[in-house]
Amino acid sequence: MLIMLASTAAPAEPIVADTAREARNADQILAQLVVGDPVWLSTPTHPRVFALYAEPADPARGAVVIAHGLGLHPDWGFIGTLRSDLPSHQFATLSVQMPVLAQDASREAYRGLFNDAAGRLAAAIAWLHSKGHARIALVSHSLGASMANAFVANSPKVDAWVAVGFAEDFAAPPTMPKDRCSRTVTIAAADHYFERETKALEAAIVSFLEQAFAGRC
């Protein structure tokens, strides 16, 4: 015997990024931009994704894609500090506007934006390659680290990955513990946003990138 059940309920609306909010972020940043230059990336679903590029005065040892956390922007807090400071250590930076929702959206709602995020990260990497950067790392924070986790599991196109404030399981079994550089670093007295420990965070990231890009791992 067979019974088939059908529903007449309309399918749930897909989760889409709040591009108007992203545009406001870009306008506010551009009005007071001091370090770096604006870049507009293109993805299959978004023709204009805002990002900020900064390069060192001397030849770069590598380039870093930076992904911020939930509902933020590419010049926020320590993300802005990293994108501005890493060039002084000879690393070019491309800080990307990750997809955002309305301010009251839950973290779980952002799961529907992971494919969107992956498209942005892929576009950022491709853009850096087009600028002549052969070695690329990904530095990500909080929800940005979760988005990066899903991206790296399916598209391992980076030479190194820094996951800041990441408290989930790896989406794919990592090979990182087998090398000489990968490790977990705890920064004492730091909160989730590293407001008082940005310099310590930066020093840890620079030390790791120097080893990774020099091929010492």
C-alpha atoms as one frame of an Amber mdcrd trajectory, in Angstrom:
protein
   0.000   0.000   0.000   1.156   3.521  -0.709   0.086   6.911   0.548   1.430
  10.121  -0.900   1.162  13.336   1.075   1.478  16.762  -0.461   1.416  20.236
   0.976  -0.028  23.360  -0.575   2.075  25.623   1.633   4.301  28.037  -0.250
   8.034  27.293  -0.025  10.050  29.436   2.364  11.573  32.551   0.867  15.323
  32.200   0.309  17.600  34.150   2.629  19.237  37.017   0.767  21.766  39.581
   1.903  20.657  43.086   2.831  22.525  44.841   0.028  21.058  48.224   0.961
  22.680  47.918   4.385  25.934  46.878   2.739  25.782  49.935   0.482  25.317
  52.191   3.511  28.367  50.601   5.113  30.397  51.322   1.989  29.244  54.941
   1.814  30.130  55.574   5.470  33.565  53.984   5.110  34.412  55.795   1.885
  33.497  59.137   3.434  36.399  58.802   5.888  38.761  56.322   4.222  42.435
  56.960   5.002  44.263  53.671   4.412  43.788  51.602   1.273  41.568  51.775
  -1.774  38.016  50.625  -2.508  37.553  47.549  -4.680  34.317  46.259  -6.183
  34.217  42.489  -6.585  31.757  40.591  -8.748  30.103  37.285  -7.850  27.447
  35.207  -9.630  24.755  36.808  -7.446  26.200  40.269  -6.735  27.760  42.505
  -9.401  29.253  44.890  -6.795  30.673  43.615  -3.506  32.588  46.217  -1.542
  36.126  45.479  -0.340  39.153  47.453   0.830  42.629  46.792  -0.578  45.922
  47.879   0.943  49.390  46.899  -0.192  52.854  47.329   1.305  55.431  49.808
   0.051  57.871  46.958  -0.559  57.058  43.788  -2.537  54.433  41.755  -0.692
  55.342  38.419   0.872  51.749  37.334   0.338  48.181  38.605   0.432  45.475
  38.222   3.056  41.710  38.078   2.554  39.978  39.321   5.710  36.430  38.274
   6.634  34.581  40.090   9.437  31.924  38.767  11.804  28.143  38.894  12.036
  26.490  42.053  10.742  29.711  44.078  10.575  31.811  45.608   7.783  35.353
  45.425   6.324  36.719  48.352   8.364  35.179  47.447  11.723  37.241  47.346
  14.946  40.282  45.083  14.879  39.367  44.046  11.315  40.107  47.607  10.255
  43.308  47.606  12.301  44.534  44.368  10.723  43.757  45.423   7.161  45.643
  48.694   7.771  48.605  47.301   9.760  49.464  44.064   7.951  50.913  45.944
   4.935  53.620  47.299   7.280  54.682  43.635   7.654  54.750  43.229   3.846
  51.358  41.563   3.523  48.765  42.982   1.127  45.205  42.907   2.497  41.767
  42.677   0.932  39.039  43.103   3.542  35.695  41.984   2.125  32.140  43.002
   2.918  30.609  39.690   3.952  26.836  39.263   3.510  24.712  40.857   6.226
  21.074  40.735   7.237  18.915  43.159   9.203  20.349  44.165  12.568  17.898
  41.982  14.507  18.583  38.824  12.448  19.688  35.741  14.375  23.008  33.986
  13.867  21.116  30.920  12.664  19.476  32.968   9.900  22.943  33.675   8.513
  23.367  29.994   7.653  21.339  30.755   4.553  24.072  33.136   3.386  27.013
  30.709   3.415  26.879  30.152  -0.354  26.802  33.918  -0.860  29.826  34.236
   1.441  31.688  31.530  -0.472  31.158  33.437  -3.708  32.630  36.567  -2.163
  35.673  34.763  -0.788  36.276  33.085  -4.151  35.993  36.459  -5.913  38.439
  38.019  -3.446  41.002  35.272  -4.037  40.602  35.548  -7.812  41.039  39.330
  -7.652  44.250  38.999  -5.632  45.573  36.441  -8.097  44.839  38.930 -10.886
  47.013  41.459  -9.017  49.926  39.025  -9.116  49.690  37.617  -5.589  50.576
  33.926  -5.700  50.302  33.140  -1.987  47.070  33.963  -0.198  45.899  33.512
   3.374  42.443  33.905   4.862  41.948  35.678   8.203  38.410  35.383   9.545
  36.549  36.270  12.733  33.505  34.777  14.460  30.708  34.226  11.914  33.230
  35.091   9.208  35.303  32.159  10.479  32.253  29.899  10.226  31.711  31.072
   6.657  35.399  30.521   5.920  35.200  27.048   7.470  32.508  26.021   4.994
  34.372  27.649   2.117  37.759  26.076   2.858  36.169  22.629   3.218  34.808
  22.818  -0.339  37.315  25.088  -2.056  40.763  24.779  -0.489  42.273  27.652
  -2.455  44.268  29.358   0.298  47.760  28.682   1.609  46.902  29.448   5.241
  43.831  30.111   7.339  43.503  32.051  10.604  40.220  31.456  12.440  39.707
  34.016  15.227  36.957  33.414  17.790  35.950  30.174  16.068  34.146  27.675
  18.298  32.757  25.108  15.864  33.953  21.803  14.465  35.928  21.837  11.247
  33.705  21.245   8.232  36.332  18.883   6.850  39.124  16.991   8.664  41.987
  19.504   8.832  45.510  18.562   7.824  46.865  21.526   9.741  47.945  19.766
  12.985  50.387  17.718  10.894  52.526  20.742  10.004  54.947  22.752  12.114
  52.975  26.014  12.213  49.328  25.207  12.919  48.196  25.485  16.495  45.627
  26.964  18.822  46.647  30.255  20.420  44.934  31.696  23.497  45.356  35.408
  24.152  44.915  36.093  27.837  42.368  38.717  28.906  40.954  39.057  25.391
  37.206  39.132  24.843  35.473  37.961  21.681  36.182  41.273  19.959  39.802
  41.704  21.104  39.161  45.342  21.936  42.080  45.588  24.392  44.288  42.912
  22.883  44.373  43.842  19.206  48.158  44.208  19.181  48.650  40.758  20.737
  46.251  39.290  18.175  48.078  41.034  15.351  51.460  39.778  16.574  50.210
  36.184  16.672  48.774  36.454  13.155  51.939  38.060  11.745  54.139  35.362
  13.282  51.999  32.639  11.733  51.816  34.282   8.304  55.566  34.849   8.201
  56.165  31.138   8.697  53.394  30.025   6.361  54.374  32.292   3.480  58.087
  31.487   3.912  57.352  27.798   3.435  58.560  26.872   6.913  55.548  24.748
   7.794
